[in-house]
Structure formats: structure tokens, C-alpha cells
């Protein structure tokens, strides 16, 4: 039977470790729990928040309503090239499991924090791999009607670091499962090693990765060297999304700043230009920066990462606004938080 917990701390359910509380917390262990909750009087009068991607969320205050915490786990290869997985499965564990079964093309996405739910919602992207290319279907429950729905890849409205689930369906659609369509290594493994850091690692070792696990280990090493360990340092990892400009905007910016890192990005039938948010922040002399009270700031090895030194939500927001203002004043570029603010 569904259990409703009251006045629950969310500190352990967000990797920034912000000490906020939920008025109610409901753990979803099976689909019938969702339907039971939706039929309750509590659901009719209280607002709700879905806590699936606990690594990519900032609670700005106590949540005066129901927090849904998905705890359904299961995964299997259901057909050739087709893998089915519940949304609460740990993302990195899932990627490693897939690679050990000799499926590939998502090994570049190892150690992105969060659960499988995060992958389609935020259309995760790293080391020149974007998950939208491999999502076949997303299954979930409409939280207004209670009906089960399946979205095909084309229905998901994938764009850079976003999807329909992050915007128009936010809080109204509970993702239960995701199907990924992945190739299987028959004879020849063709890894995506185009990212510069990966190429350098291969050149240093004089050894091209021969299996998905080989490349996974290379990417894992790169990430461990430049990103904080969330078990030791509280963080939401990449706090801001890389800004996307039109080519006209990029050309104008290049007149003043000719050496900014960028690459073309094709979105909704138009070629756009993606800048490096980390570089923009770094050029504002904000790497290893701290707010006046010393509680919040950027990580010493990567300007895009905000780390937690016992801050409150107010400290995080102060750091966020300061970084946004500095970058806009210098470059005229607005940084948008990738982290979901609640």
C-alpha cells in the first residue's frame, strides 16, 4: 500500500545537499502506487513535484506539497538493439551494464549524475554524444488523466539539453520506462573518439579502444580528473547549459572575442553555434571564485561547476546571479541554468 510521509527532509535527495523539507513525500514502488495517489483527496488539493533526477535539481525553499520519489528499478534487452529500463535505474550503472553486454554508442555518457529519467528529460550530452539519437520510446503516466502514454522519439521534441518533458509536460507526465535503440558489437567496434580530450588520452596510451568498456574507462578517467566526486563535494555538476547562438550572433561576438571555443549545432532545421559556458565563466576570472561569505562558488578545476560549502539555497542563487551578470556584462550572452529550480 502507498505510504505518505510528512515533513520529510530532502537534504539527502539532492546532490547540492540543500537542507529543505517536503510537506509530503510519496515513494513510488509500482505503478499502482501512482494511481492510488491520484485518487486520494491529498492529490486534489496539494501541488506536486517529481523527484526523479535528484542530481539536477535546486530546491530554493521548502516544498509545500507532494514530492514524488520514483523507486522502480528493472532493465532488460527485449529485442535485438532494443533495451528497456525503468526510470529510477542509476544512469552510470545502466551505461556500464549495457557496455558489458557489448551494446555501444552511449559509453561516452558514463558518470553523468542522476538516473535514467534524466536522460530523456534533459537530453543529456557529453563528449560529442547526445542521448536523443538513441531514445526509441518514453513511457509514462499522464498525471492529469491517469492514462499511460508512450512517446516516440519524434514526439519528445528533443533540442539541446531539453525535451518536451522538461517544458510543456513538466510535472504533468511521470516517466516510468525508457527504451533505447543501441547497436551491438558483432565484429568491429566503431567508437566515437572525436572529442579532443579522448583523442589525447588515446595518443598518450598508443592504444585505440577495442570494446565499449575500453572507451567507458577512458571517459571515466577524464571526468574524474576534471569534475568533483559528489560523494565528497556537494555539487550539481554543470550548473549552466552551454549557450546556443545564431550564426549572426556568433559572427558579431567574434569581432570582439575571436578566440572563443564554439562548434556548429543543427537544431530545428537551423544551424546554430554552441559556445562553452565554462570558458565564458573562466574568462570572467570566476574559476575557484567564492561569494563574499565564502559559502558558495565555482570548482577549482572547472568554472562551470558550482560546489557546496554548507550553503543555503539563497547562497546558491546569489552565486548563480553573480555569474550570469558577469558573463552578460562582458559578452552580452545570457547563461541559463541547466539545473532545475524548484
C-alpha positions, -999 to 999 in steps of 0.1 A, spaced: 0 0 0 12 35 -8 27 53 22 26 91 26 54 106 47 51 140 63 76 168 69 104 149 52 140 163 48 151 164 12 188 170 21 198 135 11 177 136 -21 195 165 -38 233 164 -45 236 200 -36 225 189 -1 202 219 4 185 215 38 149 218 27 118 198 36 88 184 17 54 187 33 47 152 19 68 125 3 54 96 -16 77 68 -28 66 51 -60 75 13 -59 50 2 -85 25 17 -110 -5 11 -88 10 35 -62 7 63 -87 -30 56 -94 -37 52 -57 -21 86 -50 -41 103 -79 -73 90 -64 -66 104 -30 -80 137 -16 -45 149 -9 -36 148 -46 -66 170 -54 -56 198 -31 -18 198 -30 7 208 -57 34 182 -66 70 178 -77 86 148 -94 119 139 -78 135 116 -104 166 134 -114 179 142 -79 213 153 -92 200 181 -114 177 200 -90 179 230 -67 152 234 -41 151 271 -34 128 267 -4 108 241 15 83 223 -9 47 230 3 32 200 -14 38 164 -25 72 152 -37 70 120 -57 102 99 -55 104 71 -81 120 39 -68 111 14 -96 141 -5 -110 145 -30 -137 163 -34 -171 165 -59 -199 174 -64 -235 139 -70 -250 149 -73 -287 180 -70 -309 192 -35 -304 164 -26 -281 169 -21 -243 141 -14 -218 148 2 -185 129 17 -156 134 54 -150 149 51 -115 178 29 -125 211 47 -118 223 61 -151 260 51 -148 252 16 -137 229 13 -167 255 25 -191 281 1 -177 256 -28 -178 249 -20 -215 285 -18 -224 293 -51 -207 266 -67 -230 285 -52 -260 260 -26 -269 275 8 -276 274 45 -285 264 57 -251 296 48 -233 307 85 -238 279 94 -214 292 74 -184 292 91 -150 267 117 -159 249 121 -125 214 110 -119 190 83 -130 178 71 -164 149 96 -161 174 124 -165 185 112 -199 154 120 -220 142 149 -198 175 169 -201 186 152 -234 220 146 -218 250 154 -239 287 149 -234 319 141 -255 300 146 -288 272 122 -279 236 132 -275 212 107 -260 183 118 -282 198 98 -311 193 66 -291 159 71 -274 133 49 -291 103 54 -268 95 70 -234 66 55 -214 49 72 -186 16 83 -169 -3 115 -176 -7 130 -141 -39 148 -151 -58 119 -166 -40 89 -151 -36 73 -186 -5 56 -197 12 71 -228 41 63 -250 61 90 -268 82 81 -298 115 99 -304 99 124 -327 72 132 -301 98 141 -275 107 175 -291 144 170 -283 167 200 -286 199 209 -269 198 198 -233 160 198 -233 128 180 -243 90 181 -241 93 166 -206 113 195 -193 89 221 -205 53 216 -216 49 182 -198 69 193 -167 52 180 -136 23 166 -157 40 135 -170 56 108 -149 82 88 -168 82 51 -160 104 35 -186 127 44 -215 136 23 -245 170 28 -261 179 16 -295 216 7 -295 239 -12 -319 255 -44 -309 292 -51 -315 293 -80 -339 329 -80 -353 342 -44 -355 337 -18 -327 335 18 -341 338 41 -311 331 78 -311 365 92 -302 362 126 -319 363 146 -286 398 163 -281 403 150 -246 396 114 -257 420 117 -286 447 130 -263 442 100 -239 444 76 -268 476 92 -282 492 90 -247 484 53 -244 490 44 -280 460 22 -277 427 26 -296 397 13 -275 386 -21 -288 355 -25 -267 328 -2 -253 342 -8 -218 376 4 -230 362 37 -241 340 39 -210 371 37 -188 388 65 -208 358 88 -204 355 79 -167 391 89 -161 387 122 -179 357 131 -159 373 120 -126 402 143 -133 382 175 -140 349 170 -121 343 167 -83 333 135 -67 297 142 -54 302 117 -26 329 141 -12 319 175 -26 283 186 -28 275 198 -63 250 198 -92 279 194 -117 273 215 -148 251 243 -134 247 262 -167 239 250 -202 262 260 -229 246 290 -247 234 285 -282 236 314 -306 226 320 -342 254 323 -366 247 360 -370 251 365 -332 282 344 -331 298 364 -360 291 397 -342 306 383 -309 337 371 -328 346 406 -338 354 414 -302 363 379 -290 378 360 -319 391 331 -298 360 317 -282 355 280 -284 325 270 -304 310 245 -328 280 243 -351 248 227 -338 219 217 -360 185 224 -343 150 226 -357 162 229 -393 187 257 -385 224 257 -380 233 274 -347 265 279 -328 272 264 -293 296 283 -270 314 269 -240 297 282 -208 327 271 -188 351 292 -209 329 323 -207 328 320 -169 366 313 -168 373 344 -189 354 365 -163 380 353 -137 354 332 -119 372 299 -117 377 290 -80 356 321 -71 337 325 -39 308 347 -28 316 373 -1 305 349 27 327 322 13 300 296 13 294 292 -25 314 294 -57 329 275 -86 351 244 -86 388 248 -88 392 227 -119 361 237 -138 344 271 -138 311 256 -149 307 236 -117 292 251 -86 302 234 -53 286 234 -19 304 246 12 274 244 36 253 269 17 216 276 18 195 279 -13 200 317 -10 238 313 -13 234 292 -45 211 317 -61 235 346 -52 263 327 -69 241 319 -99 230 355 -104 265 369 -100 279 346 -126 251 353 -150 256 391 -146 293 389 -150 291 369 -182 263 391 -197 282 423 -189 313 410 -206 299 390 -236 263 400 -239 254 363 -235 228 351 -211 236 319 -193 206 297 -185 207 272 -156 207 236 -166 198 227 -130 160 227 -124 149 253 -99 120 243 -77 
